[in-house]
Amino acid sequence: MSGPVNPFLGPQPYRAADRERFFGRETVTQRLVNRILAHPCLTLFGPSGAGKSSVMQAGVIPLLEEAHEFRTVRIDGWLAAEAPLARLVRTMHTELELGPPPEQAGTVQALDAALELASQRSDRPVLIYLDQLEQLFLPGRDVEATGALLKGLDALARKPVRGLQLVLAMREDYLGRFRDRVRGRRELLEQGFRLGPLTVGEMVKVSCRLATEKGLPTQPWSEQEVRGLMRQVRMAGQSEQDDDAEVQAAFAQIVCRALWDERARGQAVEPVAAEPMVHRYLEATLDALGSDKKRAARRLLEQYLIASDGSRTLLTEQEARAELPPQHADAVLTHLEAAAVLHAEQHQGSRYFELGHDWLARKVFDLKQQRIEHESEQRRRRREAAERRKLIVLASVAAGVAVMMTLLLIWAVTERSSAEQARGAADQAKQDAVKQARDARGLALMTGARDLEGRGYTAMATQVLLEVPEPAQARWWTQLAHDFLKEPIPEVTLQGTQPLVVAAFSPDGQWVAAASMEGPAWVWRMDGTGRPVELTGHLGVVGSIEFSPDGQWVATASQDATVRVWRADGTDTPVVLQGYEDTVHSARFSPDGQWLVTASADTSAQVRRADGTGKPVVLAGHEASVLSARFSPDGRRVVTASYDGTARVWRADGKGAPAVLKGHAKPVSSAEFSPDGQWVVTASEDKTARVWRADGKGSPVVLKGHAGNVYSAGFSPDGQWVVTASADKTARVWKADGTGLPVVLEGHADSVMSAGFSPDGRWVVTTSMDRTARVWRADGTGTPQLLKGHQGWVDDARFSPDGQRIITASRDGMLRVWKASGPELPVVFQGPEEAVDTVQSASFSPDGQRVVTAGADGAARVWRTEGTGAPVVLAGRAGPVSSVGFSPDGQQVVTVSEDGRARVWRADGKGPPVVMRDPLGPIGSARFSPDGQSVLTTIRLGGAPQVWRADGSGTPRVLGDDEASSARFSPDGQWIVTASARTPKVLRADGTGTPVVLLGHAGTVHSAEFSPDGQWVVTASQDGTARVWRADGKGSPVVLEGHAGDVYSAGFSRDGRWVVTASADGTARVSKADGTGTPVVLQGHLGSVYSANFSPDGQWVVTTSGDMNARVWRADGTGLPLVLQGCDSEVASAGFSPDGHQVLTVCADGPAQLWPLDVAELQRRLRAVNKDCLPPDVRRSYLDEGEEQARSAYAECERVQGRDPLVTPPPTLRLLP
């Protein structure tokens, strides 16, 4: 008789054989079938555990095979050792019974041939279903091999073959990477289908039906009890009472399977709780590993995936593998992830793990506590046993005096030694305990900091990160510091008590003001110090606030039908301007500060004396609410915008008839003059902006293209451009004359509320209902800065008068002050913006105090390393500068330009350069000799190197290698090594003697370098090897093998004992220079590694790659690399500063960037970047402080920053999403 049959599979996909118990997905299965039949290629994506594999294998494929007679080719896993295109071709031959595959299966031609053969064998349609494609984008995967597969799939999708359908399935967190890899392959991207998880309601019905109909024996489950279970395994953040909340499918299956088993054994009791089931499931999962792997798995879970308080923490895949025995790592991680005990997500080109559920974390924590208690009990028993042994010894001593004395002497010596050992052990245990406690606290703090940063609260995250004890010893700390400092962080947050809707800078930029929806307005010092001035008196929303031109006064306009003019310092009684019959929308000062123009919902604008004296000039004529009013630059005219669909230009004294700007089909939201006063730009709800002559003559320029209301429109400072903000989630920059296409600033997730130019016109700041502001280049190039952290709409943002700061005002009641220059890191060295400068190369001065860059605009620049001050510009008219370097004493700079000439300049920019022109061809590279007296040049396309006197005197010496592509001096300057097609050579620098030819490479030699003592040469070659040769050519070279592609560079450590190589296979390797031992493989880049260099002390290696990252690794391969992610293209070069505390990178299409590595420097920057203080509730939650301690620490921080602490700080965490 057969045993019980559990109808629930657990965290496994349903297969075709499970079709009869695959319920609840009939509708989505049919929809998916219809989409597959309608399109040659479909991308199927969804969150992990959503059931993509189950729907395809138990639903879609059987239906296609039965109803449409499809033949199916299915691949649901991708082995790292097998080329994916070859895997596809071989699988097609097997599944479609095409015979043996060709030997060269990994080609597009082989794929075409397989498809052709399939067509010949049968006219039945073919489904190619490729599952888990995300595996091809994991770190270490062969990028070129994956590219070959994608190329082949693109070719298939383009073929006019009837009945060929492709389905590409992957997790949705890999969709972005997939899109990046197939950019330009429209057929692979065009059709997508997202499959979400089952809801609570759906899972309840499916579970009850399975238990009732398909189990053996059947079990009657009630929907009420199952609904309670399913709500317990819903997705985080979803409503507990909502049947439409999505379930975590893996845990729903685990719980249902466990419930069925327990009831089959008669063990379940009511009410049913999901958490104990998951705990038992964890224990069973670990038991299934066997004793050795179970021990390793438990250690991983207990030591590295829970914090000291039992909460979940994160662990990168590289860290996880480092903590597991190498022989067990793959098996343990695969088993735990398949069982849903571990959940994996993408992070910075790799993956990180966390426990799959808080319940699992609690169980792991309990197991850890049990283990600690068990170990403590074992130690106690060992101590008791030791005490008993002592008593036995003492008893035996009583046998005789002589023996006793002898034994006592022996015992005393032994006891002294034992006591010393015990004290040592106790001290060590105490140190270990302190270290573990410190590490646990540090890990908890870093996890909290990452959590805050992930929610958008980077300023708070920096404060929490600074609390980590001994950060130099904490894994992740340096990476987190870099990650945080790469983001724009507000310098200070100014706290109002009501939602803020508008803000302004004082003319000198030292003060800021903001107005609220509930009446109050505030004036703060821009740096956040001191007590704010609170302007109270309005009884409704204050929709406008502005400083007078001299900064002494502030004007506010309110829904309470008044305007108030306040002393900016809050002294005296405000001037109250009354006489309005409805809301006053705006109030603006005249250029001389003597007058105000106001706009009111009573259909009028008024010009009034700012001191409240005299009668107002009433500008009447609009037929609906006047939404805005502004003076012209000369103060003689006023422009108004109205809900009646018109704007009007009036004389400020009210004389004469206004010029009516009529043409908009809907209300006009705003109107303002151009800087010269000759033009007016208007924004309207009719989705257009218009540029009019201020005198109303002629036809307006219509700026048309927005798909939603245009909320604002403003001129650039030179009047040549207009920026608009729209409900269509974009801002646009237009030529004011309407010619050409607008620059579309796209990226906000909701309506753009405002947009404005910087004082120099090069930047635009936008605000949005998506709770962010963004800072864009006005020409649309580059990536915008994302100013995030607000918890409500961001209604307004302004540049300071000097363009150095930005303020943002939000409905969350906060006004934030940001540096307009962007994030703290990296320090960017780049030429003038109008050149959209691309830095070609960069290097440190010998003392590390300066950096020289080679610019595409034809200039080299010498900068201070901290990025302050103006650079020394070494400019000529010779085209882009391709290479640059300092002399050994730092007093001179050598450059190579597009004109094929080298130039030697004084580093201070004084005097004309020494020009070197090679008659044999254009110079491609130049570098100083070690004594700085000579310059070594090579010809751009290969040729004989030449040695010149640095002062330009004499005739250059031509060296005897007419194929050299690069050349380097030996440390003593007496020799030169060249790299060429296949034969590097060592030549005398004075041109005498016979070259030493280094024969052996089977491909082009990419680089050649001397060892620090000049006795050895290391070469890197296309043949996949590096070789270490004696510089005199004697003996056989040491061949450093192991790379699977070109070796692009190879270099010695400063002590000459090690060599680091960089390869097209995506790795760097650190090998002993004598070839002994096993190399350290530095693996993690997702593209070719172009260069690798040691730090001056040899402890670190920096690598550059086509994956747009540089990485800093420990040379021994331990720990995690620091990822330097600042380029929008491949990283062309990277090098350490002379002291090893900084790295200088050059992006292939952008600037040079400086990254600090020193922990003390990173701490200094973190402290300086933001002046906020952590509110008490954040301190309690993230720093584990008590109520009184948190309040006291907050108050002390505020006093240190020169502010009065708020008596009742607003709660923060309740506002966090």
Protein Blocks (a to p, Z undefined) as FASTA:
>chain_A
ZZdddfbgbjadcdfklmmmmghilmmmmmmmmmmmmpmbdcddddehilmmmmmmmmmm
mmmmmmnopacdddfbdcfkbcfklmmmmmmmmmnonojadfblmbfklmmmmmmmmmmm
pccdcddddehklmmmgghiafklmmmmmmmmmmmmmpccehiacdddddfklmmmmmmm
mgoilmlmmpccddddddfklmmmmmmmmmmmmgccdddddfklmmmmmmmmgcehiafk
lmkbccdfklmmmmmmmmmmmmmnopaccdddfklmmmmmmmmmmmmnojmlmmmmmmmm
mmmmccfkopacdddfklmmmmpcfklmmmmmmmmmmnomaccddeehiacdddfbfklm
mmmmmmmmmmmmmmmmmmmmmmmmmmmmmmmmmmmmmmpmklmmmmmmmmmmmmmmmmmm
mmmmmmmmmmmmmmmmmmmmmmmmmmmmmmmmmnopamlmmmmmmmpghkllpghklmmm
mmmmmpccdfbdcddfbdcfbdcddfklpaccdddfkopacdddfklpajddddehiacd
cfbdcddfkopaccdddfkopacdddfklpajddddehiabdcfbdcddfkopaccdddf
kopacdddfklpajddddehiabdcfbdcddfkopaccdddfkopacdddfklpajdddd
ehifbdcfbdcddfkopaccdddfkopacdddfklpajddddehiabdcfbdcddfkopa
ccdddfkopacdddfklpajddddehiabdcfbdcddfkopaccdddfkopacdddfklp
ajddddehiabdcfbdcddfkopaccdddfkopacdddfkbpfbdcdddddfklopacfb
dcddfkopaccdddfkopacdddfklpajdddddddebjafbdcddfkopaccdddfkop
acdddfklpajddddddfkbccfbdcddfkopaccdddfkopadddddfklpajddddfb
fkbfbdcddfkopaccdddfklccdddfklpajddddehiacdcfbdcddfkopaccddd
fkopacdddfklpajddddehiacdcfbdcddfkopaccdddfkopacdddfklpajddd
dehiabdcfbdcddfkopaccdddfkopacdddfklpajdddddfbfbdcfbdcddfkop
accdddfklccddddfbfklmmmmmmmmpccdcdfklmmmmnopafklmmmmmmmmmmmn
opacdfbacdfklmpZZ
